[in-house]
Amino acid sequence: MVNNVTLDRTFAACSHPIRRGILERLTDGELSVGEATRDFGVSKPAISRHLRILEQAGAIVRVVDGRTHTLSIPADSLEDAHAWMASRRELWERKFDAVEDYLREDDRAASGARKGGEQ
């Protein structure tokens, strides 16, 4: 069962393009805060707020070693969101399969009616 509070935090964390950009940069491995947040064109306090939101959602982990802050994505950070989306994907795939089956049957019926009318 997916925890709705965790899910809400995860989707809220991923809802902003800067936060998605930070996550994208971290997909290849850990980076310093400077490397992960460079060139977004916003103030340091804004970056700090974005990082705090990502941390509270569990989407990133910050390790502090002296003055160096390193960010990474925990292995299971987006697992609840992934599970929720996968369950919705399965539902929609079944619905689309049913529509496809219906359209095939409709095409066959229309094709049969045309052939019967040609005689």
Residue, then its C-alpha position, 0 to 999 in steps of 0.5 A: m500500500v502506498n503512503n499518500v503523505t509520502l506520495d504527495r511529498t514526492f510529487a510535490a518535490c518533482s513538480h518544479p523544473i529546478r527540482r527535476g533538474i537537480l534530480e536529473r543531474l544526480t542520476d549519474g551519481e553524487l555531486s556537490v551542492g554547487e555542481a548539482t545546482r549550478d546555472f539555474g539562475v535563482s538565488k542561493p536561498a531559493i536553491s536552499r528551499h528547493l533542496r530542503i523540499l527534495e530532502q523532506a520528500g526523501a528524494i535526495v540525501r545530503v552528506v556534510d563533510g566539513r564545508t562540503h555538502t554532497l547530494s545523492i539520490p537514495a536507491d528507493s527514493l521514488e519507489d512509492a511514486h513509481a509503484w503508484m504510476a505503474s499501477r495506473r499504467e496497468l489500468w490504462e493499458r487494460k483500458f486501451d487494450a479493450v478499446e483496441d479489441y472493440l475497434r478490431e471487432d467493429d472493423r471486422a463487422a464493417s468489413g463483413a457488411r461491405k462484403g455481404g452488400e457487394q453480392 
